[in-house]
Amino acid sequence: MVKTDAQNISEILTRGTDEVIEKENLEKKLLSGKKLRIKLGIDPTSPNLHLGRAIPLLKLRDFQNAGHKIVLIIGDFTGLIGDTSDKESERPMLDTVTIKKNMKTYVAQAGKIIDIKKCEIHYNSKWLGKLNYYEIGKQADNFSLNEFISRENISKRLEAGKRISLRELMYPLMQGYDSVAIKADVEIGGTDQRFNLLAGRELQRYYKQAPQDIITNPLIEGLDGRKMSSSWGNTVNLLDSADEMFGKIMSLRDEFIIKYFTLCTRVDLQEISQYEVLLKNGDNPRNLKVLLAKEIVAMYHGQKCALKAEEEFNKIHRDKEIPTEIEIFKTEKKTYFVLDLLCDTKLTVSKNEAKRLIEGGAVTIRNGENETKIIDWKMEVEVIDSMVLQAGKRRFIKIKIGKA
């Protein structure tokens, strides 16, 4: 049964939304009790869904809880072509092997937020892979080149003399045709997707369908202050462990606390307003960050894991102890150059990263009660059984002498 409660509808249309296109029309439909088809497409350009991707998924859940039919499209075809809506340079084409690998757990990850059993799931290669040049040409006739190049990121690239491939012009057509294929009433997407979302409306008109209404959601900043993006590695992933997720949220910049509460959780908005007042009145941001971290961890791992993650975080960062559970690295070497040790233990992905951490004073060795900070990336360290190597705030490894 579809809910037509005015307050619930108002929150659906306002919480975590940047723009609602044809808002009056959509509001009228929602109040009428009509069961709508709500579309979200996600391209598997990386193996992980992160909190930025969770924002539109949470909006899908809002619609699902209100009784509407949600339709999740995994872009196994659009992911090959690549969307450069939010990119400053051309996105390379991916191959089918990479796409298949990336999307392996996408449905399960989305299922942490939405009820998969009650939604439709489609892979857009099913219809996009069947289109021929003639059909694509008819679709493309609905748009002009000027419309495409007037987009902010595209115009900036043109002004900078950067290459723009003809392939990039095709992406909005493909995303738009997805809406035709599933007969979407509403499509959800980030603000960077606005042109693609509007393309869906145009193609639906061309195919004699009622044009979909649109809800855009704000983009969220990652842990380094830039837009959250897997390519930048500044993400909080839905598959992160409870401890890792908690630690990442605790490293969040203070100015993003309220935004994360609003977009990434479903904590009551009045309660969030009270948090905002506390911050303005000088309350320690760490207190609210702890609440945020526990809320987000509980969403994806459960309340019990959230409480344990808080205990573990305090143990490491407040009490300066090592983690309760720590991975073991075995070696028969008696001495080790520190850069090699950091890479071999996989505490860093490269020697350059290891150098940066050492130069930033973020690498230490603990041997019992003794703690030594490594300050010279050229040094060779003595390997002592059961010593603990720490890189950064959250990465630890215990070194054991023996055969690997």
Protein Blocks (a to p, Z undefined) as FASTA:
>chain_A
ZZfbfklmmmmmmgopabdghklmmmmmmmnopacddddddddfbfbdcfklmmmmmmmm
mmmmnopacdddddfklmmnopaklacbdcddddfklmmmmmmmmmmmmmmmmcfklpcc
ddfklmmmmpcfklmmmmmmmpcfklmmmpmklmmmmmnopacdfklmmmmmmmmmmmmm
nopabdcddfklmmmmmmmmmmmmmnopacdddddddddddfkopacdfklopaccfkbc
fklmmmmmmmpcfklmmmmmmmmmccdfklmmmmmmmmmnopafklmmmmmmmmmmmmmn
ojklmmmmmmmmmmmmmnopacfbdcddddfbfbdcfklmmmmnomafbfklmmmmmmno
paccdehjbccddfbfkbccdddehiacdehjkbccdddeddZZ
